[in-house]
Amino acid sequence: MRRRKSRLNSIRKLFDVSTWSFNGDQMSNLMNQARLKVLKARDDMIMDMLVEARQRLAAIAQDPARYSTLLEGLVLQGFYQLLEEKVIICCRQQDVEMVQDAVNKNIPIFKEAVKKNIVVKIDTNHFLPSSICGGVEMYNDNGKIKVSNTLENRLELLAQQMMPEIRVSLFGANPNRKFTD
């Protein structure tokens, strides 16, 4: 019994930080390791949040009314970004009909706004992978200019632009940061 208590006391002393003695380099290394663990935990939390957002995007693509409205906006935005007379659209195979409807609805809107004719072809030889949540990729006639309006691409773009705001809302303001632009 006495032996067990002495072992327990020696283990307690081992984990009692106040009895530890460190030189400056050891303490600095331990502090850096702790900082890195905190940063990794924060990054993991943000990545989990982005995975959840991607799953929610997949749910939007399952609702035909919401998804067709979203596709209409993505197609029209792609027209405005390209500003080309001939456009090729690549989409998921299951989205071809919805994309065709979005194209038919947006061609008159684009013509009226830009005062330019537009010819749109949906690529039926190459489709976006069905594993993505949805959206479209649009190319000019020769394929040199590309507008990627997939939902994943949009989420990634939004995450990059809003990362400072996301970090502040999740973890609070960083007191060491001097500029917030």
N, C-alpha and C positions, 0 to 999 in steps of 0.2 A: 504494500500500500504506500509506504513511504517513498519507495522507488518511483512509483507512478506519479506521485505529487511532485517530486523533484524534476521528473521529465516534463510534466505539464508546466511547471514554473520556468524551466529552461526554454520551452517553446514560446511561452508568453514573453519572456525577455527578448527572444529573437524577433518577435513581431512588434515589440514596443519601440516605436520610431524614436522616442526621446532618448533612448540609450544608444542609438546608432551614431556612429561618428563618420562623417564624410569629409573628404577634402572638396575643394571648390569644383574640380572637374567632375567628380562623381555626382555631386548635387546637380550640376548643370545638365549632365547627361540624363539623370532621372527626371528633371523638370522638362527637358525636351521630349523624352519618351511619353510623359504624361500629356503634354501638349499635342503630340502627334496622335495619341489615342483619342483625345477629345475631337480633333479635326476629322479623324477617320469616322468616328461615331456620327458627327454632324453630316459628313458627306453621305454616309450610309442612309441616314434619315431622309436627306433630300432625294437620293436615288429611289428610295422606297416610295416617296411621294410622287415622283415622276412615273414610276411603274403603275401606281394606282391611277394617275391621270390618264395614262395610256389605256388602261382597262376601261375607264369611263368613256374614252373616245370610241372604243370598240362597241360599247353599248349604244352610242349615238348612231353608229352605222347600221345597227340592227333595227332601228326605228325608221321606216321608209319615209314618213312625212318630214321628220327633222333632217334626215340625211339628204333628201332631194333638195331641200331648201339650202342646206350647206353646200352641196355640189354646185348649185346655181351661182352662189356667191364666189366659190373658188374658180369656176370657169370664167365668170365675168372679170374677176380680178386678173386672171391669167391673160385674158384678151388685152386688158389695159396695160399690163406689164410688157407684153410682147410688142404690141402695136404693129403687128405684121398683117399682110393681106392673106397669107396662107399659113394655117396653123394645123399641127398634128397633135392629137390628144392621145395619151396613153393612160389607161385606167385598169382596174381589176376586171376580170372577165364577167363577174356577176353584176358589175355596175354599168355595163355598156348601155342598156336601155335608159337608165336614169341620166347618164351623161349625155346621151343623144337628146333627151328632153331638155336638159339644162342648156345645151348648145342651141337648140331651136328657139328657146325662150330668150336667150341672151344675144343672139345675132342682131335682131332689130334694135335692141337697146344700144349695142356697141356701134352699129351703123349710124344711128341718130346722134350719138354723142361725139363720135370721131369724124363723121362724114367720110367714111372709108368703107369699101366693100371688104368682106372677109369670107374666105373659103375655109371650112373646117373639115378635117378628116379624122375620124377616130381609128386609131391603129388596131386592126383586128388580128394582126400577126404577132404582135408582142404585147403582152399584158403585164401590168404590175403584179407582184406576187399576191396571192390571196391571203397571205399571212399578215399583211399590213392592214391597218384599220380602215383605210379608204382614202379618197382624194384623187387627184389627177396630176399627171406631169404633162406639160405642154411644151412643144418645140416649134421653132420656125420651120419653114419649108425645107431647108437644107440640114436641119438638126444641130446647127452650131449654137443656137441660143435655147436655153432650157429654163423653164419656170417649174419648179417642183412645189406643187400645192398638195402634197400628201398630208394627212393628219399628223403623222409622226414628225414630218419635217416642220410643220407649223408648231407643234408642241416643243420641239427642240429649239427652234428660233425664239419662241416665247420664253422658254426657260433660261436661255442665255441672256436675253434682254432684261428679264426681271429678277435674275439671281440676287442682286444686291437687296432688293425689296423682300424677296423670299427669305433671305438670311436674317434680315432685321426683324421680320415678323415672327420667325421661328425662334431665334436665339437672342434677340435684342440687339441694340446698337453696339458696335465695337468701339470701346473707349479709345483705342489706339489709332483709330482711323481719323485722319485729318480732313480728307476730302470725300464727299459723298456723291460725286457726279458720275 
